[in-house]
Amino acid sequence: MKVERVARMAAICRNKHFCASRLPSMHISGPLLSRQISMKTDNLVAHLRTAGLLKTQGLIGGKWTDAYDGKTIQVRNPATGEVIADVPCMGGKETNDAISSAHDAFQSWSKVTATERSKCLRTWYDLLISHKEELGQLITLEQGKPLKEAIGEVTYGASFIEFFAEEARRIYGDIIPATLGDRRLLVLKQPVGVVGAITPWNFPLAMITRKVGPALASGCTVVIKPSEMTPLTALAAVELARQAGIPPGVLNVVMGNAPDIGDALLGSSQVRKITFTGSTAVGKKLMAGSAGTVKRVSLELGGNAPCIIFDDADLDVAVKGSLGAKFRNSGQTCVCANRIIVQEGIYDKFAEAFSKAVQNLQVGNGFSEGVVQGPLINEAAVQKVEKFVQDAISKGAKVLLGGKRHSLGMTFYEPTVISDVNNEMILSRKYLDLWLHFCGSKQRRMLSALLMTLMQD
């Protein structure tokens, strides 16, 4: 069986005349563009501070708090490298105090009626929507995604609060038929207690609201540990929660030393549940660490799935759907398609149409007009992309497009197309088993759609 593989990061192309020089670029002139973006960033930061949404301290027991030892970490704009703010580098002591505050608040919050909890959540939702532009700007500043996409995340994230504001009124119990005539079996649903919520940097608002919404609706209290790379959105969100009337101690935020914070959450018998979105490796550690105190655990870990295009697919729909599945948030999502498998009959047409569509994707600062692909989150992510590319080249792959850092500098990386990929390369070997399963005995061609911005483990 002859199979042609084309592995690519953030683009798919089979036309060898399609070269890097034809990539669209946001490059105007280095110094001029840098000054313009720097001025815009300063203005945005000032505006967000005036609006009361740029918080730079942790929240423990309803009070904005610095790290006890005074240490801070810098939050940078990945598109420019500029420091947006310094936030506390907290650790175990601060986390233990946050847990104690959440535990104390649980005693009263769990007894608040479902109707009152619902009203608080609905007010929080209204505030998130009324500040969606400012929150979107904050997401773009610290995470890098295009502003339109960032505002879309705010609407998406707020919808979880809206949904659970309604569900708070519908936490019903059950009456179960008994095996004996003189017995009655009742099931009451009660809040479990303090929840430790650990969230990633790729969706700094939505991953918080999706965890916090159901917790608050059911009467639980929460200690949030956002990514140290994107803590500002979390702090702005909880400020709006405070304004919505959610009592002190119900929501707490600590950030900084991830191992110390994680150990405190896992070791505390007062924390009754851990919810986490991130890598499988960290998820395994959290599951193992939760066993000692028998915590409930909810894990959303890394995905590994192909997008499959069959011969009878509508080409335009297939291209549009594949772009959305692959390029959302520059590929920095756990549900992005890892590769694209195309049936033989439509392969050439799809590859050509998809390449043209990818060619029109504009790379640049998320605040620039028309940009749909932002930077990678940090330098480590760029180095990981470079490692994957160099590994493939060293084992015989050919770079058809890109394969290097973008002329914009910082953490921008060119959309890259690599051909002649084999199973010895990091790009393909992780996906071999699933690919063979789908290929079976029929001939299909695989386009490995890994991405321009490789998610960090």
C-alpha positions in Angstrom: 0.0 0.0 0.0 1.4 3.3 -1.1 0.8 6.1 1.3 2.0 9.6 0.9 2.4 11.6 4.1 2.8 15.3 4.4 3.3 16.6 8.0 2.7 20.2 8.6 2.7 22.7 11.4 -0.2 25.2 10.9 -0.5 24.8 7.2 -1.0 22.0 4.7 0.4 22.2 1.2 1.5 19.9 -1.6 2.3 22.4 -4.2 6.1 22.7 -4.2 6.0 26.1 -5.9 4.2 27.4 -2.8 7.1 29.1 -1.0 7.7 31.1 2.2 8.1 34.3 0.3 4.4 34.3 -0.5 3.3 34.2 3.1 1.3 37.2 4.1 3.1 39.4 6.7 2.1 42.0 9.2 5.6 43.5 9.0 5.4 47.2 8.2 8.8 48.4 9.5 10.3 47.1 12.6 10.9 50.3 14.7 7.7 52.0 13.6 5.5 49.0 14.2 7.1 48.4 17.6 6.5 52.0 18.7 2.8 51.9 17.5 2.1 48.6 19.4 4.0 49.8 22.5 1.9 53.0 22.6 -1.3 51.0 22.1 -0.3 48.6 24.9 0.4 51.5 27.3 -3.0 53.1 26.5 -4.8 49.8 27.0 -3.2 49.1 30.3 -4.1 52.6 31.5 -7.7 52.1 30.4 -8.0 48.7 32.1 -6.5 50.1 35.3 -9.0 53.0 35.2 -11.9 50.6 34.7 -10.8 48.7 37.8 -10.1 45.5 35.9 -6.3 45.4 36.0 -5.7 43.7 39.3 -2.2 42.7 40.3 -2.7 40.9 43.6 -4.0 37.6 44.7 -7.4 37.3 46.4 -7.6 35.6 49.7 -10.7 35.8 52.0 -12.0 38.8 50.0 -8.8 40.8 50.3 -6.3 41.7 47.6 -3.0 40.2 48.9 0.7 40.2 47.9 3.0 37.3 48.3 4.0 37.0 51.9 7.7 37.1 51.0 7.2 40.0 48.5 8.3 38.0 45.5 6.7 38.8 42.1 6.6 37.4 38.6 6.2 39.4 35.4 3.3 39.0 33.1 4.4 39.7 29.5 2.7 40.3 26.2 3.8 37.4 24.0 3.5 39.6 20.9 5.9 42.3 22.1 7.7 40.9 25.1 6.7 44.0 27.1 5.9 43.6 30.8 2.2 44.2 31.4 2.3 43.9 35.2 4.0 42.3 38.1 1.9 39.8 40.1 2.6 38.0 43.4 4.6 34.8 43.2 2.7 32.9 45.9 3.3 29.5 47.3 2.2 27.0 50.0 1.5 29.5 52.8 -0.8 31.7 50.8 -2.6 28.7 49.3 -3.2 27.2 52.8 -4.7 30.6 53.9 -6.8 30.7 50.7 -8.1 27.1 51.5 -8.9 28.1 55.1 -10.8 31.1 53.8 -12.7 29.0 51.3 -13.5 26.4 54.0 -14.8 29.1 56.4 -16.9 30.7 53.6 -18.3 27.2 52.7 -20.1 27.0 56.0 -22.4 30.0 55.0 -22.3 29.8 51.2 -23.5 26.2 51.2 -26.6 27.3 53.2 -27.5 30.2 50.8 -30.7 29.3 48.9 -30.4 28.1 45.4 -32.4 31.1 44.3 -29.9 33.6 45.9 -26.9 31.7 44.4 -28.6 31.9 41.0 -29.1 35.6 41.3 -25.4 36.2 42.2 -24.3 34.1 39.2 -26.7 35.9 36.9 -25.4 39.3 38.0 -21.8 38.1 37.4 -22.8 37.0 33.9 -24.3 40.4 33.2 -21.1 42.1 34.4 -18.9 39.8 32.2 -20.9 40.6 29.1 -21.0 44.4 29.8 -17.2 44.3 30.1 -16.5 41.9 27.3 -14.4 44.4 25.3 -12.1 45.2 28.2 -11.8 41.5 29.1 -11.1 40.6 25.5 -8.4 43.3 25.4 -6.9 41.8 28.6 -6.9 38.3 27.1 -5.1 39.5 23.9 -2.6 41.4 26.0 -1.4 38.5 28.1 -2.3 35.5 25.9 -1.8 36.8 22.4 -4.9 35.6 20.5 -6.6 38.0 18.1 -8.9 40.5 19.7 -12.0 39.2 17.9 -11.2 35.7 19.1 -10.6 37.0 22.6 -13.9 38.8 22.8 -15.5 35.6 21.5 -13.9 33.7 24.4 -15.5 36.2 26.8 -18.9 35.5 25.4 -18.2 31.8 25.4 -16.9 31.8 29.0 -19.7 34.0 30.3 -22.2 31.5 28.8 -21.1 28.9 31.4 -22.0 31.3 34.2 -25.4 32.0 32.6 -26.1 28.3 32.2 -25.2 27.4 35.8 -27.1 30.4 37.1 -30.2 28.6 35.8 -29.0 25.1 36.8 -28.5 26.3 40.4 -32.3 26.3 40.8 -32.6 22.7 39.5 -30.3 20.6 41.7 -33.0 18.0 42.4 -32.8 14.9 44.5 -34.3 11.5 43.8 -36.8 9.1 45.3 -35.8 5.5 44.6 -38.1 2.5 44.8 -37.2 0.5 47.8 -36.7 -3.3 47.9 -38.8 -3.4 51.2 -42.3 -2.1 51.6 -41.6 -0.3 54.9 -38.6 1.7 53.5 -38.2 4.9 51.6 -35.0 5.8 49.8 -34.2 9.4 49.3 -31.1 10.9 47.5 -30.1 14.5 48.4 -27.5 16.3 46.3 -25.2 18.4 48.5 -22.1 20.5 47.8 -18.8 18.6 48.4 -16.9 21.5 49.9 -13.8 23.5 48.8 -12.8 23.0 45.2 -9.2 23.5 43.9 -9.4 24.7 40.3 -6.2 24.7 38.2 -6.5 26.3 34.8 -4.3 26.7 31.7 -3.2 29.7 29.7 -4.9 29.0 26.4 -8.4 30.0 27.5 -7.7 32.2 30.6 -11.4 33.1 31.1 -13.4 30.2 29.8 -11.5 27.5 31.6 -12.2 29.4 34.9 -15.9 30.0 34.4 -16.5 26.5 33.2 -15.1 25.2 36.5 -16.3 27.9 38.9 -19.8 28.2 37.5 -21.0 24.7 38.6 -19.1 24.8 41.8 -20.7 28.1 43.0 -24.1 27.0 41.7 -24.0 23.8 43.9 -22.8 25.7 47.0 -19.1 25.0 46.8 -16.3 27.5 47.4 -13.2 27.7 45.2 -9.5 28.3 45.3 -8.4 29.2 41.7 -4.8 28.6 40.5 -4.6 30.3 37.1 -1.5 29.9 34.9 1.3 32.3 35.9 1.4 33.3 32.2 -2.2 34.6 32.1 -3.3 35.5 35.7 -4.7 39.0 34.9 -7.9 37.7 33.2 -8.6 35.5 36.2 -8.2 38.4 38.6 -10.4 40.6 36.5 -13.1 37.9 36.4 -13.1 37.5 40.2 -13.3 41.3 40.7 -16.5 41.3 38.7 -17.7 38.3 40.8 -17.1 40.4 43.9 -19.1 43.3 42.3 -21.9 40.8 41.6 -22.3 40.1 45.3 -20.5 36.8 45.7 -19.3 36.9 49.4 -15.7 37.1 50.5 -13.9 33.8 50.7 -16.2 32.1 48.2 -13.7 32.8 45.4 -9.9 32.9 46.1 -7.1 33.3 43.6 -3.4 32.3 44.1 -0.7 32.2 41.5 3.1 31.8 41.3 5.0 28.7 42.4 2.9 25.9 40.7 4.5 22.9 42.5 4.0 24.5 46.0 0.5 25.6 45.2 -0.4 22.2 43.9 1.1 20.4 46.9 -0.9 22.6 49.2 -4.2 21.9 47.4 -3.5 18.1 47.2 -2.3 17.8 50.8 -5.2 19.7 52.4 -8.1 17.6 53.8 -10.3 20.6 53.5 -10.1 20.6 49.7 -12.6 18.0 48.6 -12.3 18.2 44.8 -9.6 19.0 42.2 -10.6 20.1 38.8 -7.8 20.6 36.2 -7.4 21.3 32.5 -3.9 20.8 31.0 -1.4 18.1 30.1 -1.8 14.4 30.7 1.5 14.3 32.7 0.3 16.8 35.2 -3.2 15.3 35.3 -1.6 11.9 36.4 0.3 13.6 39.2 -2.9 15.3 40.4 -4.8 12.1 40.4 -2.1 10.3 42.3 -1.8 13.2 44.8 -5.5 13.3 45.4 -5.6 9.7 46.5 -4.2 10.4 50.0 -7.2 12.4 51.0 -9.6 10.7 48.6 -10.6 13.8 46.7 -12.9 13.8 43.8 -11.1 14.6 40.6 -12.2 16.0 37.2 -9.5 16.1 34.5 -9.6 17.5 31.0 -6.3 16.4 29.4 -4.6 16.7 26.0 -6.4 15.4 23.0 -5.1 13.4 20.1 -7.5 13.1 17.1 -7.5 13.4 13.4 -9.8 15.3 11.0 -10.9 12.9 8.3 -11.9 14.0 4.8 -13.7 11.5 2.6 -14.1 11.5 -1.2 -17.8 12.6 -1.0 -17.1 15.6 1.3 -18.2 19.1 0.2 -14.8 20.6 -0.5 -15.6 24.1 0.7 -17.2 22.9 3.9 -14.3 20.5 4.5 -11.7 23.3 4.1 -13.6 25.7 6.3 -14.2 23.1 9.0 -10.6 22.0 8.9 -9.4 25.5 9.3 -11.6 26.1 12.3 -10.6 22.8 13.9 -6.9 23.4 13.3 -6.2 27.1 13.6 -8.4 28.2 16.5 -6.2 30.1 19.0 -3.2 29.4 16.7 -3.7 25.7 17.3 -3.2 26.1 21.1 -6.2 24.1 22.2 -6.6 20.5 23.4 -9.3 19.8 20.9 -7.4 20.9 17.8 -7.2 18.2 15.1 -3.7 16.7 15.3 -3.6 15.7 11.7 -5.8 15.5 8.7 -6.5 12.2 6.9 -7.8 12.7 3.3 -9.1 9.9 1.1 -7.2 9.4 -2.2 -9.9 10.7 -4.5 -10.2 14.1 -3.0 -6.6 14.5 -1.7 -5.2 16.7 -4.4 -8.2 19.1 -4.6 -8.4 19.4 -0.8 -4.6 20.0 -0.4 -4.7 22.7 -3.0 -7.8 24.4 -1.7 -6.7 24.2 1.9 -3.2 25.6 1.1 -4.8 28.6 -0.6 -7.0 29.2 2.5 -4.0 28.9 4.8 -2.0 31.2 2.7 -4.6 33.9 3.4 -4.3 33.6 7.1 -2.6 36.7 8.5 0.0 36.4 11.3 0.6 39.3 13.7 -0.2 41.1 16.9 -3.7 40.3 18.0 -4.7 44.0 18.1 -3.8 44.5 14.4 -6.6 44.6 11.9 -7.1 41.3 9.9 -4.8 39.2 12.1 -6.1 35.7 12.7 -2.9 34.0 13.9 -1.1 35.4 17.0 2.2 34.5 18.6 3.1 31.4 20.6 2.6 31.8 24.3 6.3 31.9 25.2 9.9 31.2 24.1 9.7 27.6 25.4 6.9 26.9 22.9 9.0 28.3 20.0 11.9 26.1 21.0 9.6 23.1 21.1 8.5 23.8 17.6 12.1 24.2 16.5 13.0 20.9 18.1 10.2 19.1 16.2 11.2 20.7 12.9 14.9 20.0 13.3 14.2 16.4 14.3 12.2 15.9 11.2 14.8 17.5 9.0 17.6 15.4 10.5 15.7 12.2 9.6 15.0 13.1 6.0 12.0 15.4 5.9 11.9 18.4 3.5 10.7 21.8 4.5 8.4 23.1 1.8 7.3 26.2 3.6 8.4 28.1 6.7 10.4 26.1 9.1 11.8 29.1 11.0 10.9 32.0 13.3 8.7 34.7 11.7 10.2 38.0 10.7 8.0 39.7 13.3 10.3 38.3 15.9 9.4 37.5 19.5 7.5 34.3 19.7 6.0 34.3 16.2 6.7 31.3 14.1 6.1 30.9 10.4 3.4 28.5 9.2 5.4 25.5 8.2 5.0 22.6 5.7 7.1 19.5 6.0 7.1 16.6 3.5 8.6 13.2 3.4 7.8 12.5 7.1 8.3 9.0 8.4 7.4 7.2 11.6 10.7 7.8 13.2 10.0 11.5 13.4 8.4 13.1 16.5 5.9 14.7 14.1 4.3 11.4 13.2 5.2 8.6 15.5 2.7 9.6 18.3 -0.2 9.2 15.9 0.7 6.0 14.0 -1.6 3.6 15.8 -4.7 5.7 15.3 -3.7 6.5 11.7 -3.3 2.8 10.8 -6.7 2.1 12.4 -8.5 4.5 10.1 -6.5 3.6 7.0 -7.3 -0.1 7.2 -6.8 -1.7 3.8 -8.0 1.2 1.8 -5.7 3.8 0.4 -5.9 7.2 2.1 -3.3 10.0 2.4 -2.5 11.6 5.6 -1.8 15.3 6.1 -0.5 15.6 9.7 -1.9 18.8 11.0 0.1 19.3 14.1 0.1 23.1 14.3 2.1 26.2 14.2 2.0 26.6 18.0 2.7 23.3 19.6 0.9 22.9 22.9 3.3 22.5 25.8 3.3 19.2 27.8 
